Amino acid sequence: MPVSLILAFLWALMAGLTVAAPRRLLYPAAWVLIASGIPLLGLITIQAGPVWGLIGLGIGAVLIGRPGFGQGET
């Protein structure tokens, strides 16, 4: 398994944990996730191919766009 996919799993785990953070920390956490996710997405595409890159883009968009999805938030 490429290292980039392991890093992507850790990124997704951090994105999921930001939901539990206090509200005042959500925006800084989102900026950190975005700033680290863009180079990670490029690394995934280089190491695992464009299909995995598109899958990573989709997962990242869902996690950043709807961080509380499935947790009872509307």
C-alpha positions as CSV (number, residue, x, y, z in Angstrom):
1,M,0.0,0.0,0.0
2,P,1.4,3.4,-1.0
3,V,2.4,5.7,1.9
4,S,0.2,8.4,0.4
5,L,-2.9,6.3,1.0
6,I,-1.9,5.7,4.6
7,L,-1.5,9.5,5.0
8,A,-4.9,10.0,3.4
9,F,-6.4,7.7,5.9
10,L,-4.8,9.7,8.7
11,W,-6.0,13.0,7.1
12,A,-9.6,11.6,7.0
13,L,-9.4,10.6,10.6
14,M,-8.2,14.1,11.6
15,A,-11.1,15.6,9.5
16,G,-13.5,13.4,11.3
17,L,-12.2,14.3,14.7
18,T,-12.5,18.0,14.0
19,V,-16.2,17.7,14.4
20,A,-15.7,17.1,18.1
21,A,-13.6,20.2,18.5
22,P,-15.0,23.4,20.0
23,R,-16.8,25.6,17.5
24,R,-14.1,28.4,17.7
25,L,-11.5,25.9,16.5
26,L,-13.4,24.6,13.4
27,Y,-12.2,27.3,11.0
28,P,-8.5,27.1,11.8
29,A,-8.8,23.3,11.7
30,A,-10.5,23.5,8.3
31,W,-7.7,25.7,6.9
32,V,-5.0,23.3,8.2
33,L,-6.9,20.3,6.6
34,I,-7.2,22.2,3.3
35,A,-3.6,23.3,3.3
36,S,-2.4,19.7,4.0
37,G,-4.9,18.0,1.8
38,I,-4.0,19.7,-1.5
39,P,-0.4,18.4,-1.6
40,L,-1.6,15.1,-0.2
41,L,-4.0,14.8,-3.1
42,G,-1.2,15.4,-5.6
43,L,0.9,12.8,-3.9
44,I,-1.9,10.3,-4.0
45,T,-2.3,10.9,-7.7
46,I,1.4,10.5,-8.4
47,Q,1.8,7.3,-6.3
48,A,-1.5,5.5,-6.8
49,G,-2.8,6.9,-10.1
50,P,-5.5,9.2,-11.3
51,V,-8.4,7.0,-10.2
52,W,-7.3,7.0,-6.6
53,G,-6.7,10.7,-6.9
54,L,-10.3,11.3,-8.0
55,I,-11.5,9.0,-5.1
56,G,-9.4,11.1,-2.7
57,L,-10.8,14.3,-4.1
58,G,-14.4,13.1,-3.6
59,I,-13.8,11.9,-0.1
60,G,-12.0,15.2,0.8
61,A,-14.8,17.2,-0.7
62,V,-17.4,15.4,1.4
63,L,-15.4,15.6,4.6
64,I,-14.6,19.3,4.2
65,G,-18.0,20.3,2.8
66,R,-20.1,18.5,5.4
67,P,-18.0,17.7,8.4
68,G,-21.0,16.8,10.6
69,F,-22.7,14.7,8.1
70,G,-24.3,11.7,9.7
71,Q,-23.9,13.0,13.2
72,G,-27.4,14.4,13.7
73,E,-26.7,17.9,12.4
74,T,-29.0,19.5,9.8
